[in-house]
């Protein structure tokens, strides 16, 4: 059921790095994005796939992880993603990707969860460095990096506390807690 899949699809930031994700799996995930909606059906997105440890290291070095976890520099060696999908916008098709990359990223993350994988949509990227390291031509705007792998952490949803904090956090056992607003707080009933 789609609700169960959405509840299970969380931003995972620690992985079983030694468990490989095949290029075929990555292609299957991108195929889900290809089949998803696109503004004006322009389909301006392109993708760089990586399941290669050396290429993964290059991509990892360009990412910032978990802004709310101030004392955590990101996944340690052994807990890093075993694959990445770099989402690009092709400026020769459109200079604005509108919401396409968000739709594509969510389709990929849902597909990853369905396959027993986890992922994290990363927008905090040293784009210039990533472009240089991977040799990405200037015509492609680097929009997102999707980290993919076998999850190594427990993630739980909970209601936002009384102080209203939306900051995710980890407890002493390493469980990642994600506060979510209540349904009645996001629907404007009187409008």
Buried (B, 14 or more C-beta within 10 A) or exposed (E): EEEEEEEEBBBBBBBBBEEBBEEEBBEBBBEBBBEBEBBEEBBBBBBBBBBBEEBBEBBBEBBEBBEEBEEEEBBEEEBBBBBBBBBBBBBEEBEEBBEBBBBBBBBBBBBBBEBEBBBBBBEEBBEEEBBEBBEBEEEBBBBBBBBBBBBBBBBEEEEBEEEEEEEBEBEEEEEBBBBEEEEEEEEEEEE
